[in-house]
Amino acid sequence: MTSADFIALDEANDAVDRSTYALHALIEEAARSGASDLLLLADQHHTTIAIRRWGLVERLGEVEPAIGRHYVSAVKVMAEMDIAERRRPLDGRISLQIDGQPIDIRVNTLPTLHGEDATLRLLDPRQEVRTLDQLGMADADRERIADLLANPSGLILVSGPTGAGKTTTLYACLAELNDGTRKINTLEDPIEYSLEGVRQSQVNEAIDLDFARLLASVLRQAPDVVMVGEVRDVETATTAVRAANSGHLVFATLHAPTAAGAVQSMLALGVAPHFLASSLLGVVAQRLVRVLCPHCRQKHELPELTSAFESVAHLLPNDMGRGIHCSQGCHCCGDSGYAGRGGLFEIMSATKATRGLIASQAARDEIHAQAVEDGLVDFRSAAIVALAEGRTSIEEVVRVIPTDLLDVHG
């Protein structure tokens, strides 16, 4: 190398060092704001710095492309990733102290047209696991969950898109069962929070330890309860069903839009219909919506929604169902109009009639219709109840619930 090369290398190292300090500050700001992710997004003329909070991306600012590249390099150094590898996606992990408390950060970099993007998922181990009573379920849904958890064996599916709160619900279920009388094992990717008294294991694709292999090993550990972080293939799905049929209480997650859709997803993976029908206890499908700020929300009468409210009148107190609330914004919520997030749930119990439909490979709509007849409160009804109670806004409902599942004017 020439002297000019050494000078250029020193300057590059100095730039990465400076970027590391800036990155620390960004991570601290993101963590203190309650963000779930810090995003570095490479574009042609700049790199966008953003956070994801309450499910939405919020832009913090932009830097020049060269500075953005230094930020990504700093991320790789902190996460002990290959700083020279820019052609392949990379995964890493960062552990930091913020305000004297530990925070765990899962890192992923991805090559894009104009450079590398970096996503930093912030996991705060100090965050307490929520109880089922803190998830915002309706009383009827809470009772259904309790009935599902009372079973000594069987399969409980939890479904929804990424970021819908599935892990939070699973942890709440495990916390409910974790009374010291059961051996509870989890299979996760990654382990998001430490659960005292629960045997937690993490998938490691680098050593060919996927969900299927890990599940087979966990079942040899004599567990009473098993949580499978994600069902991705027929081997994992079949093993989970077999475990549920052989005396274990099994929780598993799927990326399915509805409760009935989760059943169809399991069948599409290749699980034998009669085995699934015999093992399934129920399905919890969910979405997360932003909750209206209680200090500034305002109620508006909407006569055109009268029929929609009448359809869920049996789920509402007598003084509700005459209007909806809208977000306004105040100093308490940072002028956003919202304060945190809450769940919308669709909880299906596997009745004898439902199991018969599953075994006969009935269509999703048939399974859904039977579940409604058996008492299922579907997403449409759950959303209307949330609107009537003033928990969220119609804009949030439309943003989160797919249009084919929602027709608030119907």
C-alpha positions in Angstrom: 0.0 0.0 0.0 1.1 3.5 -0.7 1.2 6.3 1.8 -2.0 7.7 0.2 -3.7 4.4 0.7 -2.8 4.4 4.4 -4.1 8.0 4.8 -7.3 7.0 3.1 -7.7 4.0 5.3 -7.1 6.1 8.5 -9.6 8.6 7.3 -12.2 5.9 6.7 -11.5 4.4 10.1 -11.9 7.9 11.7 -15.2 8.3 9.8 -16.5 4.9 11.1 -15.4 5.9 14.7 -17.3 9.2 14.4 -20.3 7.4 13.0 -20.2 5.0 15.9 -20.7 7.9 18.3 -23.6 9.2 16.2 -25.1 5.7 16.0 -25.0 5.4 19.7 -27.0 8.6 20.0 -29.5 7.5 17.4 -30.1 4.2 19.2 -30.5 6.0 22.5 -33.1 8.4 21.0 -34.9 5.5 19.4 -35.0 3.4 22.6 -36.2 6.4 24.8 -39.0 7.1 22.3 -40.3 3.6 22.6 -39.4 2.6 19.0 -39.2 -1.0 18.0 -36.8 -0.5 15.2 -34.1 2.0 14.0 -33.8 2.1 10.2 -31.0 3.2 7.9 -32.4 3.4 4.3 -30.0 4.0 1.4 -31.4 6.1 -1.5 -29.6 7.6 -4.5 -29.0 11.1 -3.1 -29.2 10.5 0.7 -29.6 7.9 3.4 -32.9 8.2 5.4 -32.8 7.7 9.1 -36.1 6.5 10.6 -37.7 4.7 13.5 -40.7 2.4 13.6 -43.0 3.3 16.5 -46.4 1.8 17.2 -46.2 0.1 13.8 -45.6 3.2 11.7 -42.3 4.5 10.2 -41.3 8.0 11.4 -38.5 9.8 9.5 -35.9 11.5 11.7 -33.8 13.0 9.0 -31.4 12.5 6.1 -27.6 12.3 5.7 -25.4 12.2 2.7 -24.9 8.8 1.1 -21.2 8.6 2.2 -22.2 9.3 5.8 -25.0 6.7 5.5 -22.4 4.1 4.4 -20.2 5.0 7.4 -23.3 4.5 9.7 -23.9 1.0 8.2 -20.2 0.2 8.6 -20.4 1.3 12.2 -23.4 -1.0 12.7 -21.4 -3.9 11.3 -18.4 -3.2 13.6 -20.7 -3.0 16.6 -22.5 -6.2 15.6 -19.3 -8.1 14.8 -20.4 -8.5 11.2 -18.1 -8.6 8.1 -17.6 -5.0 7.3 -16.3 -5.8 3.8 -19.3 -7.9 2.7 -21.8 -5.7 0.9 -23.3 -8.2 -1.5 -25.2 -10.5 0.9 -27.6 -9.9 3.7 -26.0 -10.2 7.1 -27.3 -10.8 10.6 -25.7 -9.7 13.9 -26.4 -8.7 17.4 -25.4 -5.7 19.6 -25.6 -5.4 23.4 -25.6 -1.9 24.9 -26.2 -0.1 28.1 -28.7 2.8 27.9 -29.3 4.9 31.0 -27.5 2.2 32.9 -29.8 -0.6 31.7 -29.0 -3.3 29.1 -30.7 -3.4 25.7 -30.4 -6.1 23.1 -30.3 -5.2 19.4 -30.8 -7.6 16.5 -29.3 -6.3 13.3 -29.9 -7.1 9.6 -28.3 -5.5 6.6 -29.7 -5.9 3.1 -28.1 -4.9 -0.3 -30.4 -2.6 -2.3 -30.2 -0.6 -5.5 -28.5 2.4 -4.0 -26.5 0.7 -1.2 -27.1 -1.3 2.0 -30.1 -0.8 4.3 -29.8 -1.7 8.0 -32.6 -2.5 10.4 -31.9 -2.6 14.1 -34.6 -4.3 16.1 -34.5 -3.0 19.7 -35.3 -5.5 22.4 -35.5 -4.2 26.0 -35.0 -7.1 28.4 -36.3 -4.8 31.2 -39.8 -4.8 29.6 -42.2 -6.8 31.7 -44.1 -9.6 30.0 -47.8 -8.5 29.8 -50.5 -10.6 31.4 -53.5 -11.7 29.4 -55.6 -9.1 31.3 -53.3 -6.4 29.9 -53.8 -7.3 26.2 -57.1 -5.4 25.9 -59.2 -8.4 25.1 -63.0 -8.3 25.4 -64.3 -10.3 28.4 -65.7 -13.0 26.1 -62.4 -13.4 24.3 -60.5 -13.5 27.7 -62.8 -16.3 28.8 -62.2 -18.2 25.5 -58.4 -17.9 26.1 -58.8 -19.2 29.6 -60.8 -22.2 28.3 -58.1 -23.0 25.8 -55.3 -22.8 28.4 -57.2 -25.1 30.7 -56.6 -28.0 28.4 -53.7 -30.3 29.3 -52.9 -31.1 25.7 -53.7 -30.0 22.1 -52.7 -27.3 19.6 -53.3 -23.6 19.9 -52.4 -21.5 16.9 -51.6 -17.8 17.0 -51.8 -16.0 13.7 -51.3 -12.6 12.2 -48.8 -10.6 10.1 -45.4 -9.5 11.3 -45.6 -7.0 14.1 -49.1 -8.0 15.1 -48.2 -8.8 18.7 -48.1 -12.6 18.4 -45.1 -13.0 20.6 -46.6 -10.7 23.3 -49.7 -12.9 23.3 -47.7 -16.1 23.4 -45.6 -14.8 26.3 -48.8 -13.8 28.2 -50.2 -17.3 27.7 -47.0 -18.9 28.9 -46.9 -16.6 31.9 -50.4 -17.7 32.8 -49.3 -21.3 32.7 -45.9 -20.8 34.4 -47.0 -21.7 38.0 -44.1 -24.1 38.6 -46.1 -27.3 38.0 -45.3 -27.6 34.3 -42.1 -27.8 32.3 -42.4 -25.2 29.5 -40.0 -25.1 26.5 -39.9 -22.5 23.8 -38.4 -22.5 20.3 -37.7 -18.9 19.2 -36.0 -16.9 16.4 -34.9 -14.8 18.1 -35.5 -15.1 21.9 -37.0 -11.6 22.5 -37.3 -11.6 26.3 -36.1 -13.8 29.1 -38.9 -15.7 30.9 -37.9 -16.9 34.3 -38.7 -20.6 34.8 -39.2 -21.2 31.1 -36.6 -23.3 29.1 -35.9 -21.1 26.0 -34.0 -22.2 23.0 -33.1 -20.3 19.8 -33.0 -21.4 16.2 -29.5 -21.2 14.6 -29.6 -21.7 10.9 -25.8 -21.3 10.7 -25.4 -24.7 12.3 -28.5 -26.2 10.6 -30.6 -26.0 13.7 -34.0 -25.0 12.3 -37.4 -25.2 14.0 -38.0 -28.8 12.9 -34.7 -30.1 14.3 -35.0 -28.1 17.4 -38.6 -29.2 18.0 -37.6 -32.8 17.7 -34.9 -32.4 20.3 -37.1 -30.4 22.7 -39.8 -33.1 22.6 -37.1 -35.5 24.0 -36.8 -33.2 27.0 -40.2 -34.3 28.5 -42.0 -30.9 28.3 -45.6 -30.3 29.3 -45.9 -27.1 27.2 -44.1 -26.2 24.0 -44.1 -22.9 22.1 -43.0 -23.0 18.5 -42.0 -19.5 17.4 -43.0 -20.0 13.8 -44.3 -22.9 11.6 -42.5 -22.6 8.3 -42.5 -26.1 6.8 -44.4 -29.3 6.7 -41.9 -31.1 9.0 -42.4 -28.5 11.8 -46.1 -28.4 11.3 -46.5 -32.2 11.3 -44.3 -32.6 14.4 -46.2 -29.9 16.3 -49.5 -31.6 15.5 -48.1 -35.0 16.5 -46.8 -33.5 19.8 -50.3 -32.0 20.5 -51.9 -35.4 19.8 -49.5 -37.2 22.2 -50.1 -35.3 25.4 -48.4 -31.9 25.0 -49.9 -28.5 25.0 -48.4 -26.8 21.9 -48.5 -23.2 20.9 -47.5 -22.3 17.3 -47.5 -19.1 15.2 -48.4 -18.6 11.6 -48.6 -15.7 9.2 -52.3 -16.1 8.4 -54.8 -13.3 8.1 -57.7 -14.9 10.0 -58.5 -17.7 12.4 -60.0 -19.8 9.7 -57.1 -18.8 7.4 -54.6 -20.3 9.9 -56.3 -23.6 9.6 -56.0 -23.4 5.9 -52.4 -22.5 6.2 -51.7 -25.6 8.2 -53.5 -27.8 5.7 -51.6 -26.1 2.8 -48.3 -27.0 4.5 -49.3 -30.7 4.2 -50.7 -31.6 7.6 -53.2 -34.4 7.4 -56.7 -32.9 7.9 -57.9 -35.5 10.4 -54.7 -35.1 12.5 -55.1 -31.4 12.6 -58.8 -31.7 13.4 -58.1 -34.0 16.3 -55.4 -31.9 17.9 -56.6 -28.3 17.3 -58.0 -26.5 20.4 -58.4 -23.1 18.9 -56.9 -20.2 17.0 -56.0 -16.7 18.1 -55.8 -14.3 15.2 -54.8 -10.7 15.9 -53.9 -7.2 14.8 -52.5 -4.2 16.6 -54.1 -0.8 16.3 -53.0 2.5 17.8 -55.0 3.5 20.8 -56.6 7.0 20.9 -55.1 9.4 23.4 -57.7 9.6 26.3 -56.9 13.2 26.9 -57.8 14.7 23.5 -60.0 12.2 21.6 -63.3 13.7 20.4 -66.5 11.9 19.8 -68.5 12.4 16.5 -72.0 11.2 15.7 -72.1 9.2 12.5 -75.7 8.1 11.7 -74.5 6.1 8.7 -72.8 3.6 11.0 -76.0 2.9 13.0 -76.5 -0.5 11.3 -72.9 -1.5 11.9 -73.2 -0.7 15.6 -76.5 -2.5 15.8 -74.8 -5.6 14.6 -72.6 -5.7 17.7 -75.1 -4.3 20.2 -74.9 -7.5 22.2 -71.2 -6.8 22.8 -71.6 -3.2 23.9 -72.9 -1.4 27.1 -76.2 0.4 26.6 -74.7 3.8 26.4 -72.3 3.0 23.5 -72.8 2.7 19.8 -73.9 6.2 19.0 -70.7 7.5 17.4 -67.0 7.2 17.0 -64.0 9.0 18.4 -61.3 10.8 16.4 -57.7 11.7 17.1 -56.9 15.3 17.7 -53.4 15.6 19.3 -52.3 17.3 22.5 -49.1 17.7 24.6 -49.8 14.4 26.4 -49.5 12.4 23.2 -46.9 14.5 21.4 -49.7 15.8 19.1 -50.0 12.4 17.5 -53.5 11.7 18.8 -52.5 8.3 20.0 -51.0 6.7 23.1 -49.7 3.2 22.5 -51.2 0.2 20.8 -53.8 -2.4 21.6 -55.0 -5.6 20.1 -58.0 -6.6 18.0 -58.6 -10.3 18.4 -60.5 -13.1 16.5 -60.5 -16.1 18.8 -61.9 -19.4 17.4 -62.6 -22.4 19.5 -62.4 -25.8 17.8 -65.9 -27.1 18.4 -67.0 -30.6 17.2 -68.7 -29.0 14.2 -65.5 -27.0 13.3 -63.4 -30.1 13.6 -65.7 -32.0 11.3 -65.3 -29.3 8.7 -61.5 -29.3 9.1 -61.4 -33.1 8.7 -63.4 -32.9 5.5 -61.2 -30.1 4.1 -64.0 -27.6 4.0 -63.3 -24.1 2.5 -62.1 -21.3 4.7 -65.4 -19.4 4.4 -67.3 -22.5 5.7 -65.0 -22.8 8.7 -65.4 -19.1 9.4 -69.2 -19.2 9.1 -69.3 -22.2 11.5 -67.0 -20.4 14.0 -69.3 -17.3 13.9 -72.2 -19.6 14.6 -70.3 -21.0 17.5 -69.7 -17.5 19.0 -66.6 -16.2 17.2 -66.3 -12.4 17.3 -64.6 -11.8 13.9 -62.3 -8.9 13.0 -65.1 -6.8 11.6 -67.1 -7.0 14.8 -64.1 -6.6 17.0 -63.2 -3.4 15.1 -66.7 -2.0 15.4 -66.6 -2.6 19.1 -63.3 -0.9 19.4 -64.7 2.1 17.5 -67.8 2.3 19.6 -65.8 2.1 22.8 -63.5 4.9 21.6 -60.4 2.8 21.8 -59.2 3.6 18.3 -60.1 5.5 15.2 -61.7 4.5 11.9 -58.5 5.5 10.1 -56.6 2.9 12.2 -59.1 0.2 11.6 -59.0 0.8 7.8 -55.2 0.9 7.9 -54.8 -2.4 9.8 -57.7 -4.7 8.8 -57.7 -5.9 5.2 -60.6 -4.5 3.2 -61.9 -8.0 2.3 -62.4 -8.6 6.1 -63.9 -5.2 6.9 -67.1 -3.5 5.7 -68.1 -1.0 8.4 -71.0 0.2 6.3 -72.4 -3.3 6.0 
